[in-house]
């Protein structure tokens, strides 16, 4: 037995013990309790920023389904992705933790198999769990220690990274196969079959649908492209570099053509959500199903033409981390609500755990339950939200957490990445905290203040903005508010130390409750 296999055996035992603690702590499911459990569907667009929906005033986009959900359900006006790029944010949804706690620093880093996911937790309450679409926190192949099945999902039809029309997907870790059709509709059709089976078996279901849209390279259907034939000609005065669908290599295209394809993908994704709602209606499940949509990061540079926000994907200004967020749950949210609470993707796990009656506090979380927003009673966040782009280039602690062969992806991409048409992942151990670990771009979001920090020590630069008054983050008021800046920096440092402690793997060791 290899060292990795021995470590995995030990960690699997610890994880099993952790979940057993949950069960022995009074979380056995009675029939009455099972009947009270909501069905849950999480939906996420890929590179879908806050401004790119009709209900937030976009002048061109047609998103009638999301607009209706926002008008009749709970709309989070200040909803944030945990990170300005996709893999880290997706890990935050699964764990309720900041991605730096488990080494998913950027795309290309997996999360760790020792993490406890929302699917694993919900299974302790009798849920059946399915994943459909983009995974992006590790390979989906059968021997990957971070595939959806190993992380709590009973069934999955998934891709390592992003995908386009006629996607190539792996079913439950099997060899990837091409499926003809529009990718959003394919995912909803597969999820609907899973839901129908759960209903036949009288099981509550937890379904994750992570779309490939609207991430580039873009490929819209003719009927959706036709909706955007009348985009202003001025957009063609600019060009952008993006991936060619034909070669997988960079190419240059007029911005108008890019936007037309991008908007077509968003509209197709929106339509698929409508198809899912219709299916839930037909199955008499919609009333008791919580449907939660959000984006994974802000709008990329090739999609920004009308946004009032500063910044874009990969940046820490609101344009990089603020995303659409809306919940529809007719049984619980009976009247339209708009929440101005600062909220984040890390909040999803603790929210769902509270709804299911699960204790999720045995590890350090960065999110909190948002159930108080369902009736408008939670209007102020008790603690700040922290964001952090870890400076990977400074990290010299490079012993792999997961052997390289197990982190090689298998689902093919149109886009060439690292001279291959797939995504390969990595994750490194971090045995000790060093001074340089605290650097990188960081943000503290507390009430109406947002602190944007770069550098460290003598090179530290801090910008302070009053939000939502300064939506464009143009007016830096740090110099006039030194005490506010100092206090927020102190909070940030304390939080970073907590995150780095998690990164060392300290929480994976047996505790008094798991020995």
N, C-alpha and C positions, 0 to 999 in steps of 0.2 A: 504494500500500500504506500502510495506517494505521500509526501508531506502535505500537499494540497488536499488529497483525499482524507487524510487524518484530520486536518483542520476543518474541512467541510463536515465530516462526521460529527465532530465536537460541536460545531456551530449549529448543525441541524438539530442535535439533541437539545441545545440551549433554546433554540427557537421553538421546538416542540414543547419544552417545559414552559416557556413563556406563554404559549397559547393554552397549555393545560391549566396554568394559573388562572387565566381568564375564565375557563370553564368551571373550575373548582371554586371560583370566587362568586358563585351564585348566578352564572349566566346560562344555566340550563334553560331550554326553551319549552315552555308549556304551549298547548294548542292555542289558548287564548292570546298568549304573547305573540305567537306566529301570525295570528290573524291581524294583529295590530301593526305589524311591520310593514313599512311602505316598500313598494318596488322602487328601484333606483336606476336611472339611466344617466350617465355622464357623457356629455358630448363636447368635443374640443376641435376647433378649427386650427389649422397649421399656418402660422404666420398671419393670423387674423387680428388686426389691431382695433382699438377702441372706436375709431372714427368710421370703420368700414361696415356700417349697418345703416339702414334707412332711419331707424328710430333715433340715431344720434346726429341726424341732419346731413348725411352724405348726399351730395347733389345728383349723383348718377346711379348709385347702387340700388338694386331691387332685391330686397330681403323681406318679402311680405310675411313669412312665417315667424321669423325672429321678431319682426315688428309687432306682430299680434301677441306673441308670448310676452314681450316687454310691456305691452299695453294692458294685458289682463293678469299678469303674474307679478313676480317680484323682480324689479330691475335694479341691479347694483350699478350705480353711476360711477363709483370710484372703486372698481374691481381691478386687481393687479395680478399679473403673472409673477411668480416667485423669482424669476430670472428673465433677462431680456433675450434668451434663446431657449430652444425647444426642449432638449433632453433634460436639463436641470428642472425646468418647470414640471415636466411630466413626473419626474421622481417626487416632487413636492406634493402632487396630487395623491400619489400612491402611499406616501409615508406621513404626510402632515409635517414634514421637517424641511429645513432649508437644505438645498442640494449639497452644500459644502460639508455638511455633517457626514455624508457617506461618499464623498469624492466624485460626484457628478458635476464637475466644475464647468464644463462646456459640452456641446455636442461632440461625440466621439469618446466620451467617458460613460461607462455603465454605472448603474448603482450596484450596491453590494448585495449578495444573496442573503446576508445576515439581517437585512432590513425586514421589518414587519409591515406588510402592506394592508391597505384597507380591504382587499379581497380576502386575505387570510383572516382578518378580524371578523368580517361579515359572515364568513363560513361558520364561525363558532355559534352563530345565531340561526343557522339553517339555510342561509342564502346559497343559491347556485350562481356562479360567477362566470361571465363571458367577456372576452376582449376581442374587439374587431377594429382592425386598421393599423395605424402607426403605433409602434411600441417604443423604439428609440432609446431604451434604457438598458440595452443588451441584445444579443442575437435571439431570434425566435426559434432557432433550430432545437431539436429534441435534446441534445446533450449540453445545451447552455445552462449554467446554474442560475441565470437570470432571465430565462424565458417566461412567458406569462403563466404557464402551467406550474413552474417551480415557485412562482410568486402568488399562487392562490387561485388562479383562474381554472375552471373546469374545462372550458373549451375556448379555443381562440382561432381566429382567421386573421393573420397579422403579417406585418412587414417590419423589418429592422429599422427602416428609415422612412423616407417619403415616397410617394408613388403618384401616378397620373392616370389617364384613361387606360382601360384594359390592364389593370394592375396584376402584378405577379405576387401572390400571397401564399403563406404557409398555413396549412390547416393542422393545428395541434402538433407543430414541429416537423411535419412531413416535408418532403421535397417541395419547393415552391412551384406553383402552377399559375399560368396566365388565365385570368377570368375576363371574358369579353364584356365590355360595358362601361358605364360611367361609374367611377370608383365610389362616390358617395352613396349612390343607390345600391351598389353591390354590398357595401357594409351594412346598410339598413336592412336589406333583404336577409342577410345572414343572421343579423341580430334578431330579426323578427321570428325566424325559425327557432332560435334559441329560447326566446320569450314564450313562444307557443308551447314548446316542450315543458318549460317550467310551469306554465299554467296547467297543463295536463297532469303534471306530477304534484300539483298543489304546493309549489315551492315559491317563496319570495325570490326575486331575481335582482342581481346587481350586474348591470351591463355597461361596459365602457366602449364608446365608439369614438375613436380618435381618427379624424378625417385626414386624408392626404392633401386636401385643398385648404387654402389656395396657394400653397407653397410652389415656387417655381421648380422645374420648367413647366410652363403653363400649357394647358390643352383643353379648351372648352368645346362643348357640343355646338353644332351649327345653330340649333334653335336658341341656345343661350347667348351665343355670340351675336345673333341678330338683334338682341335686345339692346346692344350697345353700339350699333352702327352709327349712331348720331353723336358720339363723343366729340367735344370741341376739337377743331382742327389744330388749335394751339399746342395740344399735347404732342403732336408729331414734330414739333420744332426741337424736341429733345430726344436723345437716344440713351439707352442704358445697355450695359453688358449683363447678360444672364446666360443660362445654360440652353444650348440648342437641343431640341427634342430629337433631332436627326443624328447628331454626333456625340452628344453628351459633353461637349466642350464649350467654352465660352463663345458667345456670338454677340453681335450688336444689333439691336432692333429699335425702331421708333417707339417712344413711350406710349403713343396712342394704341399701337398694336398690342403692347404688353398689357395695358390696362384693360383692353377689351377681353383678352384671354383671362386675366385675373378676375375681373368682375363676373365673367361667365362661370368660372369655377365656384365663386361665392354663391351665386344664384342657384347653381345645381346643388350645392351643399344645403342651402336653405330649403330647396324643394324636397330633398330627402328627409329633412327633419319633419316637414309636413306629412310625408308618406308614413313616417314612424308614428306620428300622432294619430293619423287615420287608422293605422293598424291597431294601436292601443285602444282606440274608440271601438273598433269592430270586435275586439276581444273583451270589451267591457273592463279594461284595465287602466284606462287613462286617469280616472278619478283618483285612484290610489297609487299612482306612479309619480315620483319626483323626477322631473326632467330638468337637468342643469346643463346649460351651455356656457362655454367661455373660450377665449383664445389662449394660445400658449406663449405668445410674446407680441410685441408691437409690430406695426406695419413695416415691411422692409423698404429700403430706399426707392425701389422701382414701383412702389404702390402709393407713395405719398404725393398727393397733389392738392388736397383740400384740408388736411388735418390742421386743427388749431393748436395741436400739441407740439412741443419741442422734442426733437430727437426722433429716432427710428429704432427698429430692431437692432439689438446688440448694444444699445446705449441705455444709460440709467435715467435719462429724463423720461417724462411720462409717455412720450411717443414710443419708447422702447419697452415699457413694462405695463402700461395701462391697456386693458383689453375689455371686450364686451363680456358681460356677465348677467345671466338671467335665469330664473327658476320658475318653472310652472309645476304646480301641484294643486289641482283643484280641491282635493279633500281638505287641505290645510290652509292654502293661500286663496281665500275666497274673494278678496277684493284687490284691485291693483295697488301696488306699493312701489315706491321709488326710494331706495336706500342710498344715503350719502355717506354711509360708514366706510372708512378705509377697510378694504377686505382683500384677501389674497388667496391664491390657489392652495396654499398650505392650510387654509381654513376648511377645506372640503372634508378631509378625513375626520377631524374632531366633530364637525357638524353631523356627518353621517353616523359616527359612533354614538353621539348623544341620542339621535333618533332611534337607533337600534338598541340602546341600553348597554353599550359596551364601554368598559373602562379602558381608555387608551393612554393612560398617564404613566405607564411603567417605563417609558422612555421620554427623553426631552423632546417636546414638540415646539414648533414655531407658529402654529396656527391656533385658532380658537373656534369654538362653536358659534355659528351664525344663526342658530334657531331663533334667537331673539329678534332677528330682522323679519321673521315670518309674520309677526304681528306689530312690528314697529317699535317694540320695547327696547331694543338694543340700538342706540343711536350714537354712542361714543365708545371708541375702542379703549379698553383699560390699559393697554400697553402699545408701544410703537410696533410698526412693521419694519423689519430690517432687510435690506437687499445687499448682495455682495458678489462681485465678480472676482473670484480668487485669482491671484497672479500665478498661473501655472508655471510660467517661464522661470520663476525663482525657486520652484520646488525641486530640490535635489534628492528627495527621499523617494527613490524610484523602484523599490522592490514591488513587483506586481502582486495585487491582491488575488487576481484570478489569472491562471496560466493563459498565455497568449492564444494558443490554438482554440480554447473555449470561447474566446472573444471575437473570433472571426465571423463576420456576417455571411449570410447565404442568399438573402433575397436581393435580386438584382435591381439596380437603379438605371435610369437613363443617364444621370449625371455621373461623370467620372470623379472619384474621390481617392486621392493617393494612388493614382494610376490603376485603380480597379473600379469596376462598376458595382460597388457594394459599399457597405459601411462596416468597418472593423472598430471595435471598442477597446478601451483600456480602463483600468482602475488600479491606483497605486496605494500601497500602505503608507501610513504617515505616523511613524512610531513616536515622534516627539514634536513639541511645539517650539518653534524658533521665532526670533524677533521679526524676520522678514515675512512671516506668514500673514501678518496683519494688513498688508498692503492690498492694492487693487481698488477698483471703483466700488464705492459703497454708498448706501442711501439709508437715512432714517426718516420714516414717515410717521409723524406724531401729530394727531389732531389736524390743525390747519397748517402746520409747518412741514416743510420737506428740506432735509439737509442732504446735499450731494457732495461726496467726499472723494478726493483722489490723493494719491501719494501718502506718505507717512513721515513721522518725525519732523525734521526741519523742512522737508519738501511738501508737507501736508497743505492741501488747498481745500477749503470748504466754502460752498455756496448755499445760502439759505433763501428759500422762497416761501411766500405766503400763498398757500393754495386753499380753496379753488379760485381766489381772487385773481391770481396771476397764472392763468391756465398755460400760457406760453412759456412760463419760467424765464422771463426776461429780466425781472427786477430783483437782483441779488441784494438782500437786506442783511447779510452776515455782519458787516461792519457796524451797523446800528444796533445789533442784538448780540453782543459778545457772550452774555450770560446764557442765552438760549443755545447758542452754538456750543459752548463749553459743556452744558448739561447733556446735550444730545450726543456729543462725542464721548462722554463718559459712559452713557448708556450703550453706545455702539461698541466700545472696547470690551465692556463686560460681556455683551452678547457674543462678540467674536471669540472670546476665550472659551465660552460654553460650546460654541460650534467646533472649535479646534479640538477640544477635549473629546467630543463625539468622533471627530475625524480620526483620532488615534485608535479608534476601535474600543475604547474603554467600556462603552455600553454593551458590547457583545460578550463581555466576560460574565460568568455566573454571578448573580447577586444573592442576597439572603432569600429572595423569593424564588430563585431558579435553581438553587443547589439541590 
